[in-house]
């Protein structure tokens, strides 16, 4: 049996318990493990989009500053080790197996079983405690108030990166309800870093930070500094600090500013983080699957997990700066807001190649094609396929100078990366 297979066998049985928000099961499980989460200082990162980028910036900077840093994010693209990082390196598969075995042993046989997300979250807490990290950057999985990461009583900093209408089936149908759930990560007297939010969301968060007496920073985007030469790394400036900005897209001006504002809060509390460490850490930041250029069969391909309307808007903003005709290869889950995603992405003259998302609740490509043609009847082409690689092969047969963009579900991007060497 391969090590990867053993990891899957340990985690897979919990998938049948689905998504079930609540803190009772995770608290019981962590108590059975000796409450490892009480040993781990954390930065808690909530929001709709941008959480992963902010976590990546923070982890990179704090590692560069010499701290022992854990990072927990979700979902993964290819394998489970991507979710749990120590000093910018994924957990070893043997170490993941070890903590998963400890967790399954701690689950009481006759009680309510934890969900898959709760199991992998408990694995992160346990691993970080065992590794004696100085702090961990913890990304919320879904919502905030009832998310399995929300068991820390006094985070170093709580962050809300952004809020838009996402996961409304579970978090509530209005922006006010969604914001109320995400604001559940805020804790009494703990610093809060807040990104740019819609007015409805601002009102909810203002009430919450006032109620909890949270020292709060409302972050404005950094200013981009135009490079002196073509192809040079972008630079940005937030308050008094200039820094490299390696991640693409205008949205990184606010995401990076949120990370810098968080670092400034830690500096005020005595954490030794030099401006040089900040600049070097920002320069080294990587975040796969989000506005990422890669090469497939000797041609460039832009990849982005634009799985909701806000992410689709950010993707289109970046595409428009490149000023080229666009060929989309796209697959989306059935639970997403297809109409708003298409309205954000599609323009007259674009080509669209629609594919399913394997092994997940996929939207049918034929249904998406009907909707896409209704929203943007001036598409140059709209075709459907039974598999991603059929679409890629078809597009690659075309002689074109167009920009090829592969986007949609992060699960689909993970499928691409997992099969890359076979095609």
Secondary structure, DSSP 8 states (H G I E B T S, - for coil): --HHHHHHHHHHGGGGG-----SHHHHHHHHHTT-GGGG--EEEEE-SSSHHHHHHHHHHHHHHTT--EEEE-S--SS-GGGGEEETTEE--HHHHHHHHHHHHHHS-TTS----HHHHHHHHHHHHHHHTT-SEEEEE-SSSSTTSTTTT-SS-SEEEE----S-SHHHH-SSHHHHHHHHGGG--TT-EEEE----HHHHHHHHHHHHHHT--EEE----EEE--SSTT---EEEETTEEEE--S-STTHHHHHHHHHHHHHHHHHTT----HHHHHHHHHT---TTSSEEEEETTEEEEEE---SHHHHHHHHHHHHHH-S-EEEEEE-BTTS-HHHHHHHH--TT-EEEE---TTS-B--HHHHHHHHHHH-TT-SEEEE-SSHHHHHHHHHTS---SEEEEEE-HHHHHHHHHHGGG-
